[in-house]
Amino acid sequence: MLLHHQITQCAIRWITRIGLGYFCFFSSSCRKAISRSGLQHLAPVQNLNIAISNGPVKDPRMALEWSVSLQATCFKLKPEKVVGDDERENAVNGEHLWLETNVSGDLCYLGEDSCQVKFSKSAIRRKCAACKIVVHNACMEQLEKINFRCKPTFREGSSRSPRENFVRHHWVHRRRQEGKCKQCGKGFQQKFSFHSKEIVAISCSWCKQAFHNKVTCFMLQHIEEPCSLGAHAAVIVPPTWIIKVKKPQENKGRPFVIKPISSPLMKPLLVFVNPKSGGNQGTKVLQMFMWYLNPRQVFDLSQEGPRDALELYRKMPNLRILACGGDGTVGWILSILDELQLNPQPPVAVLPLGTGNDLARTLNWGGGYTDEPVAKILCHVEDGTIVQLDRWNLLVERNPDLPQDELEDGARKLPLSVFNNYFSLGFDAHVTLEFHESREANPEKFNSRFRNKMFYAGAAFSDFLQRSSRDLSKHVKVVCDGTDLTTKIQELKFQCIVFLNIPRYCAGTMPWGNPGDHREFEPQRHDDGYIEVIGFTMASLAALQVGGHGERLHQCREVTLLTYKSIPMQVDGEPCRLAPSLIRISLRNQANMVQKSKRRTSMPMLNE
């Protein structure tokens, strides 16, 4: 009887931690597994007997409801904000991260018996990004009643809660499950029904291990064993490292503090996603990373900037950063890292979601995200090589050669004071400026990378016919490391001048090319402390698309540029029309970046 009681109590503790609600099991087989681990409101279970030797017999349903209530309340549905706020003082552990979904194949998690809109196929649903359960809006209240919680993302900092240096599994029932059973190695396919209402699997939201929902596969030993966090444990920030402080006012107003356990095997990752980059692919990417990682290490840049997150994690050893967006998103993060002066500075990897993605191409991350599995991306980030990237200052002053009354209209400063990719003026900047102004006026028309590129092509053709930059060479003076290039620029009548830091430019072209036998120039590098100066005519710009290059003018460490009229300019794709100015370019520093290894990385097999 004592052994029977211990097994029963172990099962109840398991139910508490996985939050499955009314869980049923048969005491006679508890030594081996939990039998038919289904929600009681999904299928009535006969002969439910739970024997407790010490004390009166209690109603098992009441006992289970009480035990599950150890976790906190669910994130209540808020139409104006789908994902929960990471930095709230009143953050609750186990809150779901609800996102709107139109997935018609997934049944409501509550099942037929408890679902409030079981007969309506068009009822609005929500899907949790962290544990992937789907629930009707009308069923939210019922979900709270059964107290099914999401995976915990932090731990309470109260002195009464002892610190556990391991993470527990977060088991969830699945009616559909990809992959194979961890125990028997067989798949989860249903023989007779595509949309099965039967629970076929139990899987962990952390490590992604999945088992058949039967006693021969899901063994009792799985209940109490710590979770390994799966194949990507090295980049996941465990919830045991993120502690909610009791008095935020004593922690500079921050509700959380990070207390990591140092290990050379760990490379914890912060993911910053710009949902608006490259045709709004970022929203899908944001959801996928919340599923694979701790949601508290994934940040939506449309909600807030990267500063607070970087401040919170600044003492995290071996920290790496993944910037999901365009080159502008990467530059934004690098600028904040400069301001915070983190030492050592964490290296930054890039998931290209923008239109040009020239920096991502340079670091072998490709020209755009093409639905590559997130598991593979995480492997590349973890295994990537750390390299250096030169960064350049842009100091702008009023042109001292012109009197105040002769200054034309235009911006008095550039959009950015630092560039990582390139700084240019003339034809290409004018096209970029037209794109930027059109997107600001009609953002709904620029919702795909293909449309963006088509607009660029149309704007370039229009500008070519108007020849708006034909007189550029008459209104600039360029001095590189003391060498005046103005005469050569005027002789060749350049309509575009580019100061290039990386080999890629204009969505993947290579304007510097391969110097070959020209001994006065060296092959281009992004970490040599030199900037390449290139001039373009309309013909050489067109030749870029078929492997051509511009006129190589100089490789230098400092540039002085004088303009005598308002000229379109762009800094890493951010355009403006700058009033006559004196611009000085000088090396600022070097940033740590993650370069994707060209060798193939083996991707671990996961149950997604």
Stockholm file with secondary structure:
# STOCKHOLM 1.0

chainA/1-608         MLLHHQITQCAIRWITRIGLGYFCFFSSSCRKAISRSGLQHLAPVQNLNIAISNGPVKDPRMALEWSVSLQATCFKLKPEKVVGDDERENAVNGEHLWLETNVSGDLCYLGEDSCQVKFSKSAIRRKCAACKIVVHNACMEQLEKINFRCKPTFREGSSRSPRENFVRHHWVHRRRQEGKCKQCGKGFQQKFSFHSKEIVAISCSWCKQAFHNKVTCFMLQHIEEPCSLGAHAAVIVPPTWIIKVKKPQENKGRPFVIKPISSPLMKPLLVFVNPKSGGNQGTKVLQMFMWYLNPRQVFDLSQEGPRDALELYRKMPNLRILACGGDGTVGWILSILDELQLNPQPPVAVLPLGTGNDLARTLNWGGGYTDEPVAKILCHVEDGTIVQLDRWNLLVERNPDLPQDELEDGARKLPLSVFNNYFSLGFDAHVTLEFHESREANPEKFNSRFRNKMFYAGAAFSDFLQRSSRDLSKHVKVVCDGTDLTTKIQELKFQCIVFLNIPRYCAGTMPWGNPGDHREFEPQRHDDGYIEVIGFTMASLAALQVGGHGERLHQCREVTLLTYKSIPMQVDGEPCRLAPSLIRISLRNQANMVQKSKRRTSMPMLNE
#=GR chainA/1-608 SS CHHHHHHHHHHHHHHHHHTCSSBCCCGGGTTTBCSSCCBTTTSCCSSCCCCCSSSCCCCHHHHHHHHHTTSCCCCCCCTTCCSCCTTCTTCCTTCCCEEEECCSSSCCTTHHHHCTTTTCSSCCEEEETTTCCEEEGGGHHHHHHHTCCCCCCSEECCTTSCCCSSEECCEEEESSCCSBCTTTCCBCCCSSCSSCCSCCEEEETTTCCEEESSTTTSBTHHHHSEECCGGGTTTCCCGGGEEECSCGGGGTTCSEEECCCCCTTCCCEEEEECTTTTTTTHHHHHHHHHHHSCGGGEEETTTSCSHHHHHHTTTCTTCEEEEEECHHHHHHHHHHHHHHTCSSCCCEEEEECSSSCHHHHHTTSCSSCCCCCHHHHHHHHHHCEEEEEEEEEEEEEECTTSCGGGCCSSBSSCSCSEESSEEEEEHHHHHHHHHHHHHHHCGGGCCSHHHHHHHHHHHHHHHHHHTTTTTGGGGEEEEETTEECHHHHHHHTCSEEEEESSSCBTTTBCSSCCCTTCTTSCCCCSSSSCEEEEEECHHHHHHGGGTCCCEEEEEESEEEEEESSCEEEEETTEEEEECSEEEEEEEEEEEEEEECCSSCCCCCCCCC
#=GC SS_cons         CHHHHHHHHHHHHHHHHHTCSSBCCCGGGTTTBCSSCCBTTTSCCSSCCCCCSSSCCCCHHHHHHHHHTTSCCCCCCCTTCCSCCTTCTTCCTTCCCEEEECCSSSCCTTHHHHCTTTTCSSCCEEEETTTCCEEEGGGHHHHHHHTCCCCCCSEECCTTSCCCSSEECCEEEESSCCSBCTTTCCBCCCSSCSSCCSCCEEEETTTCCEEESSTTTSBTHHHHSEECCGGGTTTCCCGGGEEECSCGGGGTTCSEEECCCCCTTCCCEEEEECTTTTTTTHHHHHHHHHHHSCGGGEEETTTSCSHHHHHHTTTCTTCEEEEEECHHHHHHHHHHHHHHTCSSCCCEEEEECSSSCHHHHHTTSCSSCCCCCHHHHHHHHHHCEEEEEEEEEEEEEECTTSCGGGCCSSBSSCSCSEESSEEEEEHHHHHHHHHHHHHHHCGGGCCSHHHHHHHHHHHHHHHHHHTTTTTGGGGEEEEETTEECHHHHHHHTCSEEEEESSSCBTTTBCSSCCCTTCTTSCCCCSSSSCEEEEEECHHHHHHGGGTCCCEEEEEESEEEEEESSCEEEEETTEEEEECSEEEEEEEEEEEEEEECCSSCCCCCCCCC
//
